[in-house]
Amino acid sequence: MTAVEVDPAGASREDQGTAVSATILIADDDSVSRKLLGRLLMQDGHEVRAAADGVEALELFAVGGADIVLLDIVMPGLDGISVLERLKQTPGATHVPVIMISAVDETESVVRCIEAGADDYLPKPFNPVILRARIAAGLAKKQLHDLERARVHDVFCRFLPEHVVDDVLARADDDLRLGGVRTVGTVMFTDLRGFTAFSEHLPPELVIEALNRYFDETSDAILEHGGTLVAYRGDGFLAAFGAPIEVEDHADRALATARDMVQVRLPRFNEWLRSNGLGEKVEMGVGINSGPFMSGNVGSLRRLEYTVHGDTVNLASRIEGLTKKLGGPILLSESTRAALLDPPPDLTAVGEVDVRGRRSGVVLWAVDGAS
């Protein structure tokens, strides 16, 4: 047996549990049109908020927002096109579908509405069947956008503090693919030494368990020091400091993260390996470099990935590789040392070192306290 609801306008409907309920804002100075639209939409299970003019419409939207907006073009004071333009400039309202409904049947008005960001246009008197179809299409479009945004939020929260994710998505607004943004920051590459030989003698499920344990430790170190875990690379990773949110102490944060991983996290991981009979000891190499690089979301509308790239990133990878040759787990470039706001006393100059793929050598520094 289905439940029967009575809406405030006196119209009843059978709640079948299949319709998508939404909050719809109506702005129309004609009281008859408002009532007709409101009754129809409430019968379909939507929550309706009605405004008699453009100013009231903007006030109602500011208070509670809406899933879709129906705007009359001709209204006293602030007309529908002006309301539309202001809505599209309002943070968080860019992807709210707006359908213009008006007795004005002029091509120029329709074109202006579309150019201002309207999703659709219906003439008065409106056809209820067509109106329902347009509303359904608008809601479906918004739901897809909201789902994609929620997915990106969930993915990025694995690699960034949540407040940073919220800030990035707020700035991205229309296009989650931020494209390239030139940033000055610090890039870190790491690699786990001895893990390949270690993994050859263990079942795959234990290898994955050990890797997950290691990444739990190192990922926490990056996030706790305000870094961005850009990508996992085998048994290592790429991290950035100063992107996507710029900070002055990006080099200090990176060096503090490296110390935390090498001096605290790695010994704890090795103890876990020993206590579980999985091995004696693994080591890690960390390469750090500072300078300009490009950062942003890349990919298609179906799959996005945050990344950093540029010469600064490439050199950081090369420096990490040199930890195998030069010894010591942490190496940083001269540019990183120069970017430190609070240089520690235990930095030791390694000197100028030839780097594969570069014409001139690079001055490197090691950390005495890291071993």
N, C-alpha and C positions, 0 to 999 in steps of 0.2 A: 504494500500500500504506500503510495507516494504522499509526501507532506505538502500541504497547500499553504503558501505564504501570502500575506496581504501587505503590499507596499504602502508607503505613506500617502501615495496619490489615490489609493483605493483599488488599485489593480491587483488581481491575484494571478499567481502562476504556479505551475506544478514544478517542484524542484526535482529534476531528473538526475542531478549530480553530474551532468556531462558538460554543461556550458562553462566557459572560462569567465570567471568573475573579474571585473576590473573597475577601477575608479575612473570615472569619466567626468571631465569638466566641460560644462556648456556655458558659452558666453553669447547671449543674444538679448537685445533690448526689447524684443517682442515677447510679451509674457505668454501669449498663446503658443508660440513656437517653443518656448522653454518648457511649458507644461507637456506639450505633445512629445517632444524629444525625451523629456524626463520619464514620462509614463512608459514609453516604448522601451527605453533602456533598462528601467527597473524591472519591467516584465521579463527581460532577458537575463536578469540576475546581477546587473551591474549596480555599483554604488554611484549615485549621481550628485554632483555639486554644481549649482547653477549661479551664474552671475548676470546681472542686468546691464553691465557695461564693461568696457575694457579694463578700467582701473580696478574694479572689483574682481575681475578674472585674475589679474596678476596678483592681487592680494591673496586670493584663495589658493592659487598655485604656490605662492611663497610659504603658506602655512602648512599645506598638506600634500602638495604635488598632485600628480595625476598620471594615469597610465595612457590616457589619450585625451586630446582636447578637440572640441567642436567649436569653431569660431564663426560667428557672423561677421561679414565684412563691414557692413554699414552700421555703425553704432555711434551714439553721441559722445563727444569728447575724444576718447582714444578709440580709433577704429580697429577693425580686426587685423589689418595688415600691420599696423603699428604694434599691436599686442604680439603678433606672430614674430616680428623682428626682435622684440625684447625677450620673448621666450627663448629664441634660438641663441641669444647671447647669455642666457642664464646658466650657470654651472649646474650640470646634472639634468638639464632639460633638452639638450641637443637632440637626443634620440627619442624624445617623446613624440609620437605621431600626432600631427595636427591636420584636421580635416576642415576645410573652409566650407561653410554652408551659407548661401546668400541668394537673394532674389535678383541680385545684379548679374546680368548675363552678358558680360562684356569680355571680349578676349583679352583686352589690356589688363583688366583686373585679375583674371585667371593667371596670366603670365607673371604678374607682379607677385601673386601668392606663391607660385611655384618657385620663382627666383628667390623669394624670401625664406624658402625652406618648407613650405606646406607639402604634405604627403599626398593630399587629394583634394578634390573640389566637387561639391554637389550643389545643384541648383534647388531653390525652393519653388514649389512645394516638393519635399524630398520623397523619394520612393523608399519605404521601410525595408524592403528586401535588399535593395542596393546599399542602403545605409548600413544594414547589418553586415553585408559582405565586405564593405570598405573598413568597417570597424574591426572585423575579424582579421582582415589582412594586415591592418596597422598593428594590432596587438601581436600577431604572429611575428612580425618583423621586430618589434620591441623585445619580445621574449627571446628571440634568437640572439639579439645583441646582449641582453642581460645575462643569458647563459654563457656566452663567450667571455664576457667580462668577468663573470664569477669564476669561470674555468681558469682564466689568466691570473686572477687574484689568488686562487688556490695554489696554482703552480708556482707563482713567484714567492708566495709566503714560505715555501720550502727553502728558499735561498736568500730571502731578504727579511728584515724585521717588518712586521705588518704595517706600521705607520709609514715606512718608506714605500711599501707597495701602494698604499692608499694615495700617497702624494704623487707617485709616478702615474698611476691610472687617472688621477684628477687632471694632471697636465697633459696626458695623452688625449683625453676627451674623445673626439671624433674617430681618430685613427689609432688603434692600439699598437700599430706598427710605427714606433716613434721615428724610425729612420735613423740617420746618423747624426749624433750630437758630438761636437768636439769637446773633449773634456781633458783637463789636466789632473792627473791622479797617479796612483801607484798600482802596479800589476804584480801578481804573485803566481808563480808556478811551483808545484811540488811533485815529488816522485817518491815512491816507496822503494827502498833498496832491499834486495834480497827476497822480495815477495814472490817473484817468479819461481825461483828455486823452491821456496817454501810451499807454493801451491801445487807443484808437480807431484808431491807425495801425499796430497790430501784429496778426499772426495770433493766433487764440485760444490755440494751443499755446505761443506765446512769452509771452503774458500769464500763463498758468498757471505756466510755468516761472519767470517773474520773481516772481510772488506767492509761490510755494513757497520761492524763495530768500530773499525778505524775511521770510517767516514762520519759516524755519529760524533766521535771525538773532535775531529778536525773541523767539521761543519759548525759545530757549536762554537769553536774558537773564533772562526771567521765572523759569525753573526754577533757574538758577544762583543767583538771589537769594532762593530759597525761596518764590516766589509760586505761585499756581494759575492756569493758563490756563483760564478758564471757557468762553469761546466765541470763535469767529471771527465778525466782523461785516463782511462784504464784504472791504475791504482793511484793516480794523482788527480790534481784538479787545478783549475784556473780561477783565481779570485781577483777582484778589483776593489780598490779603496778610493773613494771620491767620485764614484759613479754608481747609480744614476744621480745620487744627491751629492753635490760638491761639498767638500770639507777641506779646511786648511791643513789639518793634521793628518792627511792621508798617508804620508810616509811613516809617521809615528805609529799609526794604527796598524799598518802592514808589518812593521818590525815587531811590535808588541804581539801580534798574532803569531808570527814566526817563532818567537821565543816561547810563547804559550804552547804551541804545538810540539816543539822539539824538547823543551825542558819539562813539560807537565803532561801533555796528552800522549806523546809517544811512549814514555816510560810506563804510563798507566796501561796503554794498549799492550806493550810487551809483557807486562805482568799478567794481563788477562790471557795472553797466549800461553805463557808458562803454566799458569794455574789450570788451564784446560788441556794441557799436554799437546799443544799444537805447534810448539816451536820454542826456541830460546830467545831470539832477538832479531828485529828488523830495524833498519835505519831509514832516514828520509833526507832528501835534499830539497832545499828551498831557494829559489831564485827570485829576487825582487828588483824591479826597475821602475823609475818614475819618469813622467813626461806626458806629452799630449797623445791622446788616442781617440778613436771614434767609438761611441757606445750607442746602443739602442736595440729595439726589437726588430728582428728581421724574420722573413718567412711569408707564408701565404695567409689568406684570411682563415684557413682551416687549421694552420699550425704555426705558432709563433715561438721564437726563441730569443732570449736576451743574450747579446754577445758584445765583445770588445775586440777591436782589431787595429792594426797599425804597427809601425816600427817599434814603438815602446813595448807592445805586447810580444812581438817576435824576439826582441832582445831579452826580455825577462825569461822566455823559454830557453834561450841559449845559455843564459847565466845559470839557470837551474842545472842544465846539462854539465856545466863546468864544475859543479860540486863533486862529481865523481872523480875528476882529474886532480883538482886542487885540494880536496879534503875539506872537512868541516861541513856541517849541515846547512849553514846559512851564508849565502853570498848576496851582497847588494851592490848596485852600481853607484858610481860617483854622483849621479843625478839624484838618487834616493838619499844618499848621505847629505847632499846639499839641501834637500827638501825637508829634512828633519827639523822640527821646531825645537826639539829638546834632544840633541845628539847625546847618546850615552857614552861613557868614558871607555867602554870595552870594545870599541870598534878598532880593528887593525887593518891597515892598508895592505892589500895583497899586491898592488901594483898594476901596471898596464898589462892586459892579457889579450892575446889574439882570439877573436871570436869568429867562428865559421860563418862565411857569408858577408863579412864586413871588411872594408878596406883598411880601416884603422882600428887600433886596439881600444879596449875599454878598461878604464880604471875600476877595480873592484875592491870591496871591503868585506872583511869577515867579522864575525862576532866571537870574541874570545870566550865568553861565558857559555856558548853553545857547544856541546860535544855529544 
